Amino acid sequence: MGTLTNGRTTKPFENPNAPGLDWRKSSRSELEPILPDCVVLAEAPDAKDHPSPNVPDGTRMIALTDDKDPEAPVLLFTRAEITKFFEGVIDGEFDEFRATDDELRAASEAAEEAVAA
């Protein structure tokens, strides 16, 4: 069984498409309890027989999925690909995809309602 942590709390978490991985989500997501509300990442097994010739065996891989759906598809990226994406995020290349203050407020209210239910 894998786990899911936000840096403060850890709980069991399993995606059958990538069993046994230890997933991590942003500490900015809901903390107590950890709610299913985020993109999550995990260190995945090294590539073996990858369909792309650009990913040789032994390449270190990162898995990405959505914790709202425990059977969500799992996407695998090389650490180099993830690094380049993070660099673009840090540089502001994807700012148009950021939630507005109203969207963040609505998401927070929905999470509070989910905890209260």
LUMFI-973430 format. One line per 3 residues: number of its first residue (from 0); their letters; for each residue x, y, z of N, C-alpha, C. Coordinates in steps of 0.05 Angstrom, whole numbers, plus 32768, in hexadecimal, padded with zeros to 4 digits. Layout:
% LUMFI-973430
NUM	a	X:Y:Z:X:Y:Z:X:Y:Z  ...
This chain:
% LUMFI-973430
0	mgt	8011:7FE8:8000:8000:8000:8000:8012:8019:8000  800B:802C:7FEF:8019:8045:7FEE:800F:8059:8002  801A:8071:8002:8012:8086:8014:800D:80A0:8005
3	ltn	8000:80B2:8013:7FFD:80CE:8008:8003:80E0:801F  8015:80F4:801A:801C:8107:802F:801B:8123:8024  8016:8136:8036:8017:8152:802E:802D:8160:803F
6	grt	803F:8150:804A:8055:815A:805A:804F:815C:8077  8035:815B:807F:802E:815C:809B:801E:8143:80A3  800F:8138:8091:7FFE:8121:8096:8003:810D:8081
9	tkp	8003:80F3:8088:8006:80DE:8075:7FEF:80CA:8079  7FE4:80C0:8063:7FCF:80AB:8065:7FD4:8097:804F  7FC8:807F:8052:7FCA:806B:803D:7FBD:8075:8023
12	fen	7FC8:806F:800D:7FBD:8077:7FF3:7FC7:8064:7FDE  7FB5:805A:7FCE:7FBD:8047:7FB9:7FAF:804E:7FA0  7FBE:804F:7F8A:7FB2:8051:7F6F:7FBA:8037:7F61
15	pna	7FA6:8027:7F59:7FAC:800D:7F4D:7FBC:800F:7F33  7FBD:8027:7F27:7FCD:802B:7F0F:7FEA:802F:7F15  7FF1:8033:7F2F:800D:8036:7F37:800F:802D:7F54
18	pgl	800C:8014:7F5A:800A:800A:7F76:8024:800E:7F85  8021:8013:7F9F:8037:8014:7FB1:8047:802E:7FB1  803F:8042:7FA3:804E:805B:7FA2:8047:806D:7FBA
21	dwr	805B:807D:7FC2:8056:8090:7FD7:8053:80AC:7FCA  803A:80B5:7FCB:8032:80CD:7FBD:8036:80E6:7FCF  803B:80FD:7FC3:803D:8116:7FD1:802D:812B:7FC4
24	kss	8020:813C:7FD5:8010:8152:7FCA:801A:816B:7FD8  8011:8182:7FCE:8019:819C:7FD9:8010:819F:7FF6  8020:81AB:8006:8018:81B2:8021:8003:81C8:8021
27	rse	7FFF:81D5:800A:7FEA:81EA:8008:7FCE:81DE:8004  7FCD:81C4:7FFF:7FB3:81B7:7FFD:7FA8:81B2:8019  7F90:81A9:801B:7F83:81A5:8035:7F95:8193:8047
30	lep	7F97:819B:8060:7FAA:818D:8072:7F9D:8179:8084  7F88:817F:8092:7F7C:816D:80A6:7F5E:816A:80A1  7F54:8155:8098:7F64:813E:808E:7F6E:8144:8072
33	ilp	7F7F:8132:8068:7F87:8136:804C:7F6F:812F:803B  7F65:8143:802C:7F4E:813F:801B:7F58:8139:7FFE  7F49:8129:7FF0:7F50:8124:7FD4:7F4A:813D:7FC3
36	dcv	7F5E:814E:7FBE:7F59:8167:7FB1:7F71:8171:7FA1  7F83:815F:7F98:7F9C:816A:7F8E:7FA9:8157:7F7A  7FBB:8163:7F6A:7FCD:8154:7F5A:7FE2:8148:7F6D
39	vla	7FEA:812F:7F69:7FFE:8123:7F7A:8014:8117:7F69  802C:8116:7F75:8043:810C:7F67:8050:80F6:7F78  805E:80E3:7F6B:806C:80CE:7F79:8085:80C7:7F68
42	eap	809A:80BE:7F76:80B0:80B2:7F68:80A7:8097:7F5E  80AA:8092:7F44:80A1:8079:7F38:80BA:8067:7F32  80B5:804E:7F2D:80CB:803D:7F25:80D9:8048:7F0C
45	dak	80F3:8042:7F0A:8102:804A:7EF2:80F5:803F:7ED9  80F8:804D:7EC3:80ED:8045:7EA9:80F9:802A:7EA1  80E7:8019:7E95:80F0:8000:7E89:80DD:7FFB:7E72
48	dhp	80E9:7FF7:7E5A:80D9:7FF2:7E42:80C5:8008:7E3D  80CD:8021:7E42:80BB:8038:7E3D:80B6:803A:7E1F  809D:8042:7E17:8096:8043:7DFA:80A5:8058:7DEB
51	spn	80B0:806C:7DF9:80BF:8082:7DEB:80DC:807A:7DEA  80E9:807D:7DD3:8105:8077:7DD1:8116:808C:7DE0  810A:80A3:7DE7:8117:80B8:7DF6:8119:80B2:7E14
54	vpd	810D:809C:7E1D:810E:8095:7E39:811B:807A:7E3C  8135:807A:7E3F:8143:8060:7E41:813D:8052:7E5C  8141:8038:7E5C:813E:8029:7E75:8150:8036:7E8B
57	gtr	8145:8036:7EA3:8154:8041:7EB9:814F:805E:7EBF  8140:806C:7EAC:813A:8088:7EB1:8128:808B:7EC9  812F:809D:7EDB:811F:80A2:7EF3:8105:80B0:7EEB
60	mia	80EE:80A6:7EF6:80D4:80AF:7EED:80C4:80BA:7F05  80B2:80CC:7EFF:809F:80D8:7F12:8083:80D2:7F09  8072:80C9:7F1B:8056:80C3:7F15:8045:80DC:7F1E
63	ltd	8030:80E1:7F0F:801E:80F7:7F15:8002:80ED:7F13  7FF1:80F4:7F26:7FD4:80EC:7F24:7FC4:8100:7F34  7FAA:80FB:7F36:7F97:810C:7F44:7F8C:80FC:7F5B
66	dkd	7F8E:8105:7F74:7F86:80F5:7F8A:7F68:80F5:7F8F  7F58:8104:7F7F:7F3B:8104:7F82:7F2F:80E9:7F77  7F3E:80DC:7F65:7F35:80C3:7F5A:7F4A:80AE:7F60
69	pea	7F45:809C:7F72:7F59:8088:7F79:7F61:8076:7F62  7F52:8076:7F4D:7F59:8065:7F35:7F60:8077:7F1D  7F67:8090:7F22:7F6E:80A2:7F0D:7F86:8098:7EFD
72	pvl	7F87:80A0:7EE3:7F9F:8099:7ED4:7FB8:80A4:7EE1  7FCE:8097:7EDD:7FE7:80A0:7EE8:7FF9:80A6:7ED0  8003:80BF:7ECF:8015:80C7:7EBA:8031:80C5:7EC4
75	lft	8043:80BB:7EB4:8060:80B8:7EBB:8070:80CC:7EAA  8082:80DA:7EB8:8094:80ED:7EAC:80B0:80E8:7EB6  80C3:80EE:7EA5:80DF:80ED:7EAF:80E3:8104:7EC2
78	rae	80F7:8101:7ED3:80FD:8117:7EE6:8106:8130:7ED7  8113:812D:7EC0:811A:8144:7EAF:8101:8152:7EA5  80ED:8143:7E9C:80D5:8150:7E93:80C6:815F:7EA9
81	itk	80C4:8153:7EC0:80B8:8160:7ED7:80C7:8179:7EDF  80E2:8177:7EDF:80F2:818E:7EE6:80ED:81A5:7ED3  80EC:81A0:7EB9:80E7:81B5:7EA5:80CB:81C1:7EA9
84	ffe	80B8:81B0:7EAF:809D:81BB:7EB4:809D:81CD:7ECD  80A9:81C4:7EE3:80AB:81D4:7EFB:80B9:81EF:7EF6  80CE:81EE:7EE6:80DB:8207:7EDF:80C9:821A:7ED0
87	gvi	80B8:8210:7EBF:80A4:8220:7EB1:8090:822C:7EC4  8087:821C:7ED7:8074:8225:7EEB:8081:823C:7EFC  8099:8237:7F05:80A7:824B:7F15:80AA:8265:7F05
90	dge	80B0:8263:7EEB:80B4:827A:7EDB:809A:8288:7ED3  8083:827D:7EDB:8069:828A:7ED5:805D:8283:7EBA  8068:826F:7EAC:805E:8268:7E91:8042:825D:7E91
93	fde	8037:8255:7EA8:801D:8249:7EA9:800A:8258:7EBB  8010:8271:7EC1:8000:8281:7ED3:7FE3:8284:7ECB  7FDE:8282:7EB1:7FC1:8285:7EA8:7FB0:826E:7EB1
96	fra	7FBD:8258:7EBB:7FAE:8241:7EC4:7FA9:8242:7EE2  7FB4:8255:7EF0:7FB1:8258:7F0D:7F94:825F:7F14  7F8B:8255:7F2A:7F70:825B:7F33:7F6E:8278:7F3C
99	tdd	7F57:8284:7F37:7F52:829F:7F41:7F4D:829E:7F5F  7F4D:82B5:7F6C:7F47:82B6:7F89:7F2B:82AA:7F8E  7F18:82B0:7F7D:7EFD:82A5:7F81:7EFC:8287:7F7E
102	elr	7F0B:827C:7F6B:7F0D:825F:7F68:7F1A:8252:7F80  7F2F:825E:7F8A:7F3C:8253:7FA2:7F2A:8254:7FBA  7F1B:826A:7FBD:7F08:826C:7FD3:7EF2:8256:7FD1
105	aas	7EE8:8252:7FB9:7ED3:823E:7FB5:7EDD:8222:7FBB  7EF6:821D:7FB3:7F02:8202:7FB8:7F05:81FE:7FD6  7F0E:8213:7FE4:7F12:8211:8001:7EF7:820C:800F
108	eaa	7EE2:821A:8006:7EC8:8216:8012:7EBD:81FA:800D  7EC2:81F0:7FF5:7EB9:81D5:7FEE:7EC8:81C0:7FFF  7EE1:81C5:8004:7EF0:81B2:8015:7EE6:81B3:8032
111	eea	7EE0:81CB:803C:7ED5:81CD:8057:7EBA:81BF:8059  7EAA:81C1:8045:7E90:81B3:8045:7E94:8195:8044  7EA8:818C:8036:7EAD:816F:8034:7EB6:8164:804F
114	vaa	7EC6:8174:805E:7ECF:816B:8079:7EB7:816B:808C  7EA5:817E:8089:7E8E:8180:809C:7E7A:816A:8096  7E79:8160:807E:7E65:814B:8076:7E6B:8130:8082
